[in-house]
Each structure stands twice: as C-alpha cells, then as structure tokens.
Amino acid sequence: MSVILGKTNLSIEKLIRIARFNEKVELHPDAVKRIKKCRAMLEEKIQTREIMYGVNTG
C-alpha cells in the first residue's frame, strides 16, 4: 500500500511507515496540479528576469 501525499496533512503514522518501513510514496493528482501551476509561474518569472531570492540570486 502507498502513502498518498498532497491531499491531507502528513500524519506521524504515515511518516513512520515511510521512514521505518520504506512505504511507497505517491503524489495525489491535486498535488501534481499545484506543483505544475507553481512551476509555470516560476518559469514565467524567470523569462521576465524577475529577481527571486533563492532562484536566481545568491
């Protein structure tokens, strides 16, 4: 059984299953959508040369 990340908060029980028992981890489809949305925003800001700490600065 996999631990699905991104739909709800990560519980201690699920974290233990991952850390101690090498439980498989998957991303919830909603989490993947949010990641893609953030990536698109980041790419847009890079194209416009907007200064972003930790991305294109020291």
Buried (B, 14 or more C-beta within 10 A) or exposed (E): EEBBBBEEEEEEEBEEBBEEEEBEEEBEEEBEEEEEEEEEEEEEBEEEEEEEEEEEEE
